[in-house]
């Protein structure tokens, strides 16, 4: 083990675990005796009985409330056991059939349509312009769009009298955000698990079958590709999933968020500068380090998952082994393998743990290979005054505790046939330099 490995983690005599993330420089301490939250998959005592609804109308993302969200850009419907892609559906198409997955604009964009228009003179590409004209030419479509604009203005704090005074043409211009905006959501059908009786039984990524998760995964990547095609000024698309309100979700209904950006961000820029001088660092400091320290939790031919060091929250990292560094460049087999490992980690985590799923990959205008990887962070602790003053973060779980919480669950789930085929813990081959990203661009 080389010198940097001894800097990355240091175990004190009392058991305190000091970690430094080699990519971000974040310093984290695990202090023995502090409370941590075990994996819990049952019904909490605080759970309340739900009144079953058909069709589901528990929140604005549910099937009975499709027209409470902006126009769908695309959807996946299940017909005769096959997932069918539908592009730019009309209002009639939307209400006629329930979708397994929907791609919709975020009503409140982080990076707004005005940001792109005013800073880059951005305008809708022909495909989206034609779609907008067609949608608004339909009386039901126009009514839907104006209703959602009014709802957005009302949520923004305007009273109804002021909203009524805004010209129709101005509202239609505002609707460009729905037809050409670059902040989108991928929303699965279910709010609660099938047969749910309690409000704690909300449908999570881990409740999906491996097949469902693969289509959720692939549908998200298709959306990323189309956002890039629709806006030439985008340099990076951030993808994340906030699971439950404690992790930042506005709705307790599963969804991914996709946001187009005109820069990489300081953290990613720093990481890529490091990678330019040390091309094999993701093997050396991530996958290899995890293998040498018995931190790998599961693996298949296309991805490896391990508990990761130097994060504010207990974190599992899942890395693609592919030579390809961007989601869009992965083969279907590679995507399925990567999806299976991510799904397995979510399933082992359980629906009761609040968590963030974050995607990292090689930007479109980058030439430095960076492996596509996903971090799943358990939001079980709240950084407080100590962290703010010292920039040393206290993580409530040691690496071993997190690993030992997940591994038995993975064995249990595999035995039940609820996760895809993979090796677990000591079964994993953990071959050195298993991430092949550094071969990207080599002929």
C-alpha positions as CSV (number, residue, x, y, z in Angstrom):
1,X,0.0,0.0,0.0
2,X,1.5,3.3,-1.1
3,X,1.9,6.5,0.9
4,X,-1.4,8.2,-0.2
5,X,-3.3,5.2,1.0
6,X,-2.0,5.8,4.5
7,X,-3.2,9.4,4.2
8,X,-6.6,8.4,2.9
9,X,-7.5,6.5,6.1
10,X,-6.1,6.4,9.6
11,X,-7.4,4.3,12.5
12,X,-6.7,5.8,15.9
13,X,-6.1,3.7,19.1
14,X,-9.6,4.4,20.4
15,X,-11.2,3.3,17.1
16,X,-11.7,6.8,15.6
17,X,-11.5,6.5,11.8
18,X,-10.1,9.5,10.0
19,X,-10.7,9.6,6.3
20,X,-9.7,12.0,3.5
21,X,-11.4,11.7,0.1
22,X,-8.6,11.5,-2.5
23,X,-10.7,13.2,-5.1
24,X,-12.4,16.0,-3.2
25,X,-10.1,16.5,-0.2
26,X,-13.1,16.2,2.2
27,X,-12.0,15.2,5.7
28,X,-14.4,12.9,7.6
29,X,-14.2,11.3,11.1
30,X,-16.1,8.3,12.3
31,X,-16.1,8.4,16.1
32,X,-17.1,5.1,17.9
33,X,-20.1,5.3,20.1
34,X,-22.1,7.8,18.1
35,X,-25.5,6.5,17.1
36,X,-26.0,5.1,13.6
37,X,-29.2,4.0,11.9
38,X,-29.6,0.3,11.1
39,X,-31.2,-1.0,7.9
40,X,-34.9,-1.3,8.7
41,X,-37.3,-2.8,6.2
42,X,-40.5,-3.3,8.3
43,X,-43.4,-1.0,9.0
44,X,-42.5,1.9,11.5
45,X,-44.7,2.3,14.6
46,X,-45.6,5.8,13.3
47,X,-47.0,4.5,10.0
48,X,-50.6,5.4,9.2
49,X,-53.1,3.3,7.2
50,X,-53.8,4.6,3.7
51,X,-57.0,4.9,1.9
52,X,-56.5,3.1,-1.4
53,X,-57.2,5.0,-4.5
54,X,-57.7,3.8,-8.1
55,X,-56.4,5.4,-10.1
56,X,-53.7,6.6,-7.7
57,X,-54.0,10.3,-6.7
58,X,-51.7,10.6,-3.7
59,X,-49.6,13.4,-5.2
60,X,-49.3,15.4,-8.4
61,X,-47.0,12.8,-9.9
62,X,-49.7,10.0,-9.6
63,X,-51.7,8.8,-12.7
64,X,-54.9,10.5,-11.7
65,X,-53.2,13.8,-11.7
66,X,-51.2,13.7,-15.0
67,X,-52.6,17.1,-16.0
68,X,-51.2,18.7,-12.8
69,X,-47.8,18.5,-14.3
70,X,-46.4,20.2,-17.5
71,X,-46.7,18.5,-20.9
72,X,-44.9,15.1,-21.1
73,X,-41.9,15.0,-23.4
74,X,-42.0,11.2,-23.6
75,X,-43.2,8.1,-21.8
76,X,-42.7,4.4,-21.5
77,X,-45.9,2.3,-21.5
78,X,-46.2,-1.4,-20.9
79,X,-48.0,-3.3,-23.6
80,X,-48.1,-7.1,-23.8
81,X,-45.0,-7.3,-21.6
82,X,-43.1,-4.9,-23.8
83,X,-42.0,-1.3,-22.9
84,X,-43.2,1.0,-25.7
85,X,-41.6,4.4,-26.1
86,X,-44.0,7.3,-26.9
87,X,-42.6,10.7,-27.9
88,X,-44.4,14.0,-27.4
89,X,-47.8,12.6,-26.5
90,X,-51.0,14.7,-26.8
91,X,-53.3,15.4,-23.8
92,X,-55.6,12.7,-25.2
93,X,-52.7,10.2,-25.3
94,X,-51.6,11.0,-21.8
95,X,-55.0,10.5,-20.1
96,X,-55.9,7.5,-22.2
97,X,-53.2,5.2,-20.8
98,X,-51.1,4.9,-17.7
99,X,-47.3,5.1,-18.2
100,X,-44.7,3.1,-16.4
101,X,-42.3,6.0,-16.7
102,X,-42.9,9.7,-17.6
103,X,-40.4,12.4,-18.7
104,X,-41.7,15.8,-17.7
105,X,-40.4,19.3,-17.3
106,X,-39.6,20.4,-13.8
107,X,-42.2,23.1,-12.9
108,X,-39.6,25.1,-11.0
109,X,-36.3,24.8,-12.9
110,X,-33.0,25.3,-11.1
111,X,-31.4,26.6,-14.3
112,X,-34.3,28.3,-16.0
113,X,-35.2,28.8,-19.6
114,X,-34.6,32.6,-19.1
115,X,-31.0,31.8,-18.0
116,X,-30.4,30.1,-21.4
117,X,-32.3,32.8,-23.4
118,X,-30.7,35.8,-21.8
119,X,-27.1,34.5,-21.5
120,X,-26.9,32.5,-24.7
121,X,-29.7,33.8,-27.0
122,X,-31.1,30.2,-26.8
123,X,-34.3,29.4,-28.6
124,X,-36.3,26.2,-29.1
125,X,-35.0,23.9,-31.8
126,X,-37.3,23.2,-34.7
127,X,-38.5,19.8,-33.2
128,X,-39.6,21.4,-30.0
129,X,-41.0,24.5,-31.7
130,X,-43.2,22.3,-33.9
131,X,-44.3,20.3,-30.9
132,X,-45.3,23.4,-28.9
133,X,-47.3,24.7,-31.9
134,X,-49.1,21.3,-32.3
135,X,-49.8,21.0,-28.6
136,X,-51.2,24.5,-28.3
137,X,-53.3,24.1,-31.5
138,X,-55.2,21.4,-29.6
139,X,-57.9,23.0,-27.4
140,X,-57.2,20.5,-24.6
141,X,-53.4,21.2,-24.9
142,X,-53.8,25.0,-24.7
143,X,-56.1,24.6,-21.7
144,X,-53.6,22.3,-20.0
145,X,-50.6,24.6,-20.6
146,X,-52.4,27.8,-19.4
147,X,-53.6,26.0,-16.3
148,X,-50.1,24.9,-15.4
149,X,-48.7,28.4,-16.1
150,X,-51.3,29.8,-13.8
151,X,-50.5,27.1,-11.1
152,X,-46.8,27.9,-11.4
153,X,-47.5,31.7,-10.9
154,X,-49.8,30.9,-8.0
155,X,-47.1,28.7,-6.3
156,X,-44.7,31.6,-6.9
157,X,-46.8,33.9,-4.7
158,X,-48.9,35.9,-7.2
159,X,-52.5,36.4,-6.3
160,X,-55.2,35.3,-8.8
161,X,-56.1,38.9,-9.8
162,X,-52.5,39.6,-10.9
163,X,-52.3,36.3,-12.7
164,X,-55.5,37.0,-14.6
165,X,-54.1,40.3,-15.8
166,X,-51.0,38.7,-17.5
167,X,-51.6,38.5,-21.2
168,X,-52.2,35.1,-22.8
169,X,-49.3,35.6,-25.3
170,X,-46.9,36.3,-22.3
171,X,-48.1,33.1,-20.7
172,X,-47.5,31.1,-23.9
173,X,-43.9,32.6,-24.0
174,X,-43.4,31.4,-20.4
175,X,-44.4,27.9,-21.6
176,X,-41.2,27.7,-23.6
177,X,-39.9,26.2,-20.3
178,X,-42.1,23.2,-20.8
179,X,-41.2,22.6,-24.4
180,X,-37.5,23.4,-24.5
181,X,-36.3,23.7,-20.9
182,X,-33.4,21.7,-19.7
183,X,-34.5,20.6,-16.2
184,X,-36.5,17.5,-16.4
185,X,-37.9,14.7,-14.2
186,X,-38.2,11.0,-14.8
187,X,-41.2,9.7,-12.8
188,X,-42.2,6.1,-12.3
189,X,-45.8,5.1,-12.1
190,X,-46.2,3.9,-8.5
191,X,-46.5,6.0,-5.4
192,X,-46.8,3.1,-3.0
193,X,-45.7,-0.5,-3.5
194,X,-48.3,-2.9,-4.8
195,X,-50.6,-4.0,-2.0
196,X,-49.5,-1.2,0.3
197,X,-51.5,-0.7,3.5
198,X,-49.4,2.0,5.3
199,X,-48.1,5.4,4.3
200,X,-44.5,4.2,4.9
201,X,-44.7,1.8,2.0
202,X,-43.7,4.3,-0.7
203,X,-42.3,2.8,-3.9
204,X,-38.5,3.1,-4.0
205,X,-35.8,2.2,-6.6
206,X,-35.1,-0.9,-4.6
207,X,-38.7,-2.0,-4.8
208,X,-38.4,-2.3,-8.6
209,X,-37.6,-5.5,-10.4
210,X,-34.1,-5.5,-12.0
211,X,-35.9,-5.2,-15.4
212,X,-37.9,-2.2,-14.3
213,X,-34.8,-0.5,-12.9
214,X,-33.0,-1.1,-16.2
215,X,-35.7,0.7,-18.1
216,X,-35.8,3.5,-15.6
217,X,-32.0,3.8,-16.0
218,X,-32.0,3.7,-19.8
219,X,-35.0,6.1,-20.1
220,X,-33.0,8.6,-18.0
221,X,-30.0,8.3,-20.4
222,X,-32.3,8.8,-23.4
223,X,-33.5,12.0,-21.8
224,X,-29.9,13.2,-21.2
225,X,-29.1,12.7,-24.9
226,X,-32.1,14.6,-26.1
227,X,-31.4,17.6,-23.7
228,X,-27.9,17.9,-25.2
229,X,-29.3,17.7,-28.7
230,X,-31.8,20.5,-27.9
231,X,-29.3,22.9,-26.4
232,X,-25.9,23.4,-27.9
233,X,-24.7,25.4,-25.0
234,X,-24.8,22.6,-22.5
235,X,-21.5,21.3,-21.3
236,X,-22.6,18.9,-18.6
237,X,-25.8,17.3,-17.4
238,X,-26.1,16.5,-13.7
239,X,-28.4,13.6,-12.8
240,X,-29.5,12.9,-9.2
241,X,-32.3,11.3,-7.2
242,X,-33.4,12.6,-3.8
243,X,-35.2,9.8,-2.0
244,X,-37.6,11.1,0.7
245,X,-38.0,14.6,2.1
246,X,-35.0,14.2,4.4
247,X,-32.8,13.9,1.3
248,X,-34.4,17.0,-0.4
249,X,-37.3,15.5,-2.3
250,X,-40.4,17.8,-2.7
251,X,-42.6,14.8,-3.2
252,X,-42.5,11.3,-1.6
253,X,-42.9,9.9,-5.1
254,X,-39.8,8.4,-6.6
255,X,-38.2,10.5,-9.4
256,X,-34.9,11.4,-11.0
257,X,-33.8,14.9,-11.9
258,X,-31.8,15.9,-14.9
259,X,-30.4,19.4,-15.2
260,X,-28.4,20.9,-18.1
261,X,-25.4,23.1,-17.1
262,X,-23.1,25.4,-19.0
263,X,-20.1,24.4,-16.9
264,X,-18.6,21.4,-15.2
265,X,-18.6,22.7,-11.7
266,X,-15.5,23.4,-9.5
267,X,-15.5,20.0,-7.9
268,X,-15.4,18.1,-11.2
269,X,-12.8,20.5,-12.6
270,X,-10.6,19.8,-9.6
271,X,-11.0,16.1,-10.0
272,X,-10.2,16.1,-13.7
273,X,-7.1,18.1,-13.1
274,X,-6.0,15.3,-10.7
275,X,-6.9,12.7,-13.3
276,X,-4.9,14.4,-16.0
277,X,-1.7,13.8,-13.9
278,X,-2.7,10.4,-12.6
279,X,-4.7,8.6,-15.2
280,X,-5.2,5.4,-13.1
281,X,-6.3,7.1,-9.9
282,X,-9.8,5.8,-10.0
283,X,-8.5,2.3,-9.9
284,X,-5.8,3.0,-7.4
285,X,-7.7,5.2,-4.9
286,X,-11.2,3.8,-5.4
287,X,-11.7,0.2,-6.7
288,X,-8.2,-1.2,-5.8
289,X,-8.2,0.6,-2.4
290,X,-11.7,-0.9,-1.7
291,X,-10.5,-4.4,-2.6
292,X,-7.3,-4.2,-0.5
293,X,-9.4,-3.0,2.5
294,X,-12.2,-5.5,2.2
295,X,-14.8,-2.8,1.4
296,X,-16.3,-4.3,-1.8
297,X,-19.9,-5.3,-1.3
298,X,-20.9,-6.6,-4.7
299,X,-19.8,-7.0,-8.3
300,X,-20.6,-8.3,-11.7
301,X,-18.9,-8.3,-15.1
302,X,-19.7,-4.6,-15.7
303,X,-19.7,-2.8,-12.4
304,X,-18.4,-2.9,-8.8
305,X,-19.9,-1.5,-5.6
306,X,-18.0,-0.7,-2.4
307,X,-18.3,1.5,0.7
308,X,-16.5,4.7,-0.1
309,X,-14.3,6.9,2.1
310,X,-14.3,10.7,2.8
311,X,-18.0,11.5,2.5
312,X,-20.2,13.5,4.9
313,X,-22.8,10.7,4.8
314,X,-22.4,6.9,4.7
315,X,-21.8,6.3,1.0
316,X,-21.7,3.5,-1.4
317,X,-19.8,4.0,-4.7
318,X,-20.8,2.0,-7.8
319,X,-18.3,2.2,-10.7
320,X,-18.8,1.1,-14.3
321,X,-15.9,-1.2,-15.5
322,X,-16.4,-0.2,-19.1
323,X,-13.8,1.5,-21.3
324,X,-16.6,3.9,-22.2
325,X,-16.8,7.0,-19.9
326,X,-20.1,8.5,-20.8
327,X,-23.6,6.9,-20.2
328,X,-24.6,7.2,-23.8
329,X,-21.6,5.3,-25.1
330,X,-22.3,2.2,-22.9
331,X,-23.6,-0.9,-24.6
332,X,-27.0,-2.3,-23.6
333,X,-25.2,-5.2,-21.8
334,X,-23.0,-2.8,-19.9
335,X,-26.0,-0.6,-19.0
336,X,-27.9,-3.6,-17.7
337,X,-24.9,-4.8,-15.6
338,X,-24.4,-1.3,-14.1
339,X,-28.1,-0.9,-13.5
340,X,-28.3,-4.3,-11.7
341,X,-25.6,-3.3,-9.2
342,X,-27.1,0.1,-8.5
343,X,-30.5,-1.5,-8.1
344,X,-29.1,-4.1,-5.7
345,X,-27.6,-1.4,-3.5
346,X,-30.9,0.4,-3.3
347,X,-32.8,-2.8,-2.6
348,X,-30.3,-3.6,0.3
349,X,-30.6,-0.1,1.6
350,X,-34.4,-0.4,1.8
351,X,-37.1,2.2,1.3
352,X,-37.0,3.6,4.9
353,X,-33.4,5.1,4.5
354,X,-33.4,8.6,3.0
355,X,-30.7,8.8,0.4
356,X,-29.3,10.7,-2.6
357,X,-28.2,9.0,-5.8
358,X,-25.6,11.1,-7.8
359,X,-24.1,10.4,-11.2
360,X,-20.6,11.4,-12.3
361,X,-19.1,10.8,-15.7
362,X,-16.8,12.3,-18.4
363,X,-18.3,15.6,-19.8
364,X,-19.0,15.9,-23.5
365,X,-16.3,18.4,-24.1
366,X,-13.7,16.7,-21.9
367,X,-10.8,14.6,-23.2
368,X,-9.6,13.2,-19.8
369,X,-11.0,9.7,-19.2
370,X,-13.2,9.6,-16.1
371,X,-15.2,6.4,-15.3
372,X,-18.9,6.7,-15.0
373,X,-19.8,6.2,-11.4
374,X,-22.8,6.6,-9.0
375,X,-22.7,7.6,-5.4
376,X,-25.6,6.5,-3.1
377,X,-25.5,8.6,0.1
378,X,-27.5,7.7,3.2
379,X,-28.9,10.9,4.7
380,X,-29.0,9.6,8.2
381,X,-27.0,12.5,9.9
382,X,-27.2,16.3,9.9
383,X,-23.9,18.2,9.7
384,X,-23.9,20.8,12.5
385,X,-21.7,23.4,14.1
386,X,-18.6,21.3,14.6
387,X,-18.5,20.5,10.9
388,X,-19.1,24.1,9.8
389,X,-16.3,25.5,12.0
390,X,-13.7,22.8,11.3
391,X,-14.7,21.5,7.8
392,X,-14.2,18.1,9.5
393,X,-17.4,16.1,9.0
394,X,-18.6,13.4,11.4
395,X,-19.9,10.3,9.7
396,X,-22.1,8.2,12.0
397,X,-21.1,4.8,10.5
398,X,-17.7,3.2,10.0
399,X,-16.8,1.7,6.7
400,X,-17.1,-1.8,8.3
401,X,-20.5,-1.0,9.8
402,X,-21.9,0.2,6.5
403,X,-20.5,-2.9,4.7
404,X,-21.9,-5.2,7.3
405,X,-25.3,-3.6,7.2
406,X,-25.6,-4.2,3.4
407,X,-23.9,-7.5,2.8
408,X,-26.4,-9.8,4.7
409,X,-29.3,-8.0,3.0
410,X,-27.7,-8.6,-0.4
411,X,-27.4,-12.4,0.3
412,X,-31.1,-12.4,1.5
413,X,-32.3,-10.5,-1.6
414,X,-30.4,-12.7,-4.0
415,X,-31.8,-15.8,-2.4
416,X,-35.3,-14.4,-2.9
417,X,-34.6,-13.6,-6.6
418,X,-35.2,-9.9,-6.1
419,X,-31.9,-8.6,-7.5
420,X,-29.9,-9.4,-10.6
421,X,-27.0,-11.9,-10.8
422,X,-23.9,-10.7,-9.0
423,X,-21.2,-11.7,-6.6
424,X,-21.3,-10.6,-3.0
425,X,-18.5,-9.7,-0.6
426,X,-15.9,-12.5,-0.5
427,X,-17.3,-14.0,-3.7
428,X,-16.2,-10.9,-5.7
429,X,-13.1,-11.4,-7.9
430,X,-11.8,-7.9,-7.0
431,X,-9.2,-8.0,-9.7
432,X,-6.7,-5.1,-9.7
433,X,-7.4,-2.3,-12.2
434,X,-10.9,-3.7,-13.0
435,X,-12.0,-0.3,-14.2
436,X,-11.1,0.0,-17.9
437,X,-11.9,3.7,-18.4
438,X,-8.2,4.6,-18.8
439,X,-8.2,2.7,-22.1
440,X,-10.7,5.2,-23.5
441,X,-9.4,6.6,-26.7
442,X,-6.6,4.1,-27.1
443,X,-6.7,2.5,-30.5
